[in-house]
Structure formats: structure tokens, C-alpha cells
């Protein structure tokens, strides 16, 4: 990479200098060409002002041309018809052809000044011509100098251009070397850190660089590290949750299975209980079986809500009718506990699975009854906020300690294990509520004070108001 950067950097620099040299050469040569034409024009004006047109012109032009110009210039004086009157290039004027049709002469006659470049058959070389009309007479003054084009300036400009290109190439090598070091060094550091990356310690500490593009790489690597760390933590947490879940589920199932086995062994033993005892044992076996069935059903419901691996049937549910039905179901339990139920439900419709909504209300209201005080109250309010459905279940029960409020939605978590054993339930009620709320993209909050009571508030999105 370093060699490639240096090579390309040098090529770019040299290419830029070559282009600059060509541009410099073209600009300078064009400027010098323009200046040369201007010098020739001034020389002709000075010659025109110095000549005495009443005297012979041949001798005057030879003397003055030496004074006016140090170059090998050729001066010519023409009459209005284009015939040569005097010329510093030859003494045989009479044999010179008529110059009237020459380009520079025609331009001088029309514009007062004219320029031309062409090969001179007289002196056998490329010439640059400038002609002007005299301001003192009818004559045309012309000057010609050897001119090979812009290439004549190349010989003295070329050394300067070559020196510039050489110096630039050397500077390019030095600069490219320093530049590549500043780029490759942080890349090597990043590569070294990532090579020593360990999954058991996924935190990456990558250096900041002076280059935004490289910082993007380091930021991406850091994000990847954070994602891996978060994913690892989630996997570990999930593993612990599952392990705890299986342990708790095994424990919850072990009790009814042990009871069922015990009662069955007694019924099958040689000892034959009386009919009333047999009936009592069978009722207990049935009760324990129902407890196991409820526990298994709750576990399956949570599993399905978590994995979303099954299609649910949704329907438009009138919350007032559903609440009324649930209150009828729980009223006997509330009366037995000495708890009074009060409800307030705004007409509202939500599109959801009816069993899900039933489980949600049953568990929230059921818990509020079970963990209440004698002569306690349970307030159930269902209303709407915008397009959201708001369910609030408030009780005057024993409350939940602050340290337990975060964990009450965990599977099999019990705040008061002694009291929890005395009431019916699988220990999965609030966990089911939490999973149902998450399934529908809602949220649930808890406010509680010890010996004062608890308030559970559920907010579910996108309900349809009952008009």
C-alpha cells in the first residue's frame, strides 16, 4: 500500500509539473512573441521618425538600422505600389520582386500595421514580418527578423522546466513518504489491536487519527465491538434466564407431581381408605393436575409470545364487554377475599387476539385481588389517549418493595414467597402480561408503596374508538 501511494503520488506530482511546464512554456513564449512584435513596431516608428524622406534612403536605412536594433533584423522601405525603395538585406534592389501582395503589406495599407510569418526565399529562413505605413510620407516601412516559432524559446526555457520537474519529483518522494507513514501507522495500530481482539474481552480501544476516513473505520470497529459485547451479554443473560426458568419450572412441576404420586401410591396400597378419604384424594389429584395444566399452558403462551412462531387470530374487541365478562369471573374470588371491585371503562375497540387481552386483564386484576387486604379496593379504569388504549389497575393491597419492582415481571419471581404459596397461581402472571404488552408494541409501568397499594398502567397503541 505504501509503495503504491508513493508511486501514484509521484506520478500525479510529475504529471502536474509537466502540465504546468507546458502551460508555462506556452504562456511565456506567447508573451515573448507578443513583446517581439511590439518591439518591431516601435523600431519601425523610430525609423520613420529618424528618416529624411527628401534624401536618398538607402544609406540612411543602413546606418539607422544598426542603431535601432542589435538583432539581425532586415529593414525594407516600399512605395505605395509595393516596389522596394531600400533594403538592408541586399544591394540589388532592382531585382527584388514587388511586395504589394505580401500579407503584412496589405494589412499595413488597410489597418496601418500588419504582421506575418513565412519562409523567406531571399535569405532561406523562417521570418517574422512587421509593416507600418509612414506617418511622414506615402512609404511603407517593414522589418523582418529570423523566427522559428515558439520553439526558439524552448531551448532556454527547457532547463528551468526540467529543474522544476526534478525538484518537484524529489519533494513528492519526501512528502509521499511522510504522508504514507501518517496513514499506514494508524492502520497498523488498528490491525494490531484487532488481531489481538479476544471474544472474552470484546472491548476495543482504538486510537483517533487526523484523517476522518480512518476515524470512520475506528468508529465502525468500536461499534462492532460494542455490538459483540452487547450480543455476548444478551446471550449470557438469556442463558441465565433459561437456566433459571428451567430450574423454576422443574421446581413448580415437582410439587404437584410429588403430591399426585403420593396420593396415587396411597390409593394403590394395601391400606384402603374409606370412601370419603378416597374422594378427597382424587379431588386433590385433580386439583394438582389442573395446576400442572395451567402452568404448562402459561409456559407455552410465554414461549409463543417470545418467539412469535405462530399466527394469531385477531378480532375487534369491545373492551367494555370483555371487562364485564372478566369481572363476573373474578367477582366470587374478590368476595371471598373481602375485596370490592370498581370499574370505569370508556367505550373503545382494539384489534387484537381476544385470549391475549383476556389473559392480560385476568392476571392484572387477579393479582390485585390476591395480594390485597381485607376490605380492600381494586379500581380498574380503561380509557383512551389519542389512538392509544390505557388500562389502569389500582389496588389498596400490601404493595411491592422498591428492590422487587424491577423483577416482578420475571418468570416465577415472587415478592412474598410465603404468601405466594398460599394463593392460587403459577407465578407467571405478570410475566405473561409483560410479554403480551411487548407483543403489541406497548409498555407497562408500575407504581407502588408498601402497605398502601400498587398501580399497574398498560398503554397499547392503535385502538379504534367505538363511535
Secondary structure as UniProt FT lines:
FT   HELIX           2..50
FT   TURN            53..54
FT   HELIX           57..68
FT   STRAND          74..78
FT   TURN            80..81
FT   STRAND          84..87
FT   TURN            88..89
FT   HELIX           93..95
FT   TURN            100..101
FT   HELIX           103..111
FT   STRAND          113..120
FT   TURN            121..124
FT   STRAND          125..133
FT   STRAND          140..146
FT   HELIX           150..153
FT   HELIX           154..195
FT   TURN            199..200
FT   HELIX           212..268
FT   HELIX           275..307
FT   STRAND          315..318
FT   HELIX           319..337
FT   STRAND          340..345
FT   STRAND          348..352
FT   HELIX           354..370
FT   TURN            374..375
FT   STRAND          377..385
FT   TURN            386..387
FT   STRAND          388..395
FT   HELIX           402..404
FT   TURN            405..409
FT   TURN            411..412
FT   HELIX           417..420
FT   TURN            421..422
FT   HELIX           429..439
FT   TURN            440..441
FT   STRAND          443..449
FT   TURN            450..452
FT   STRAND          453..460
FT   STRAND          464..465
//
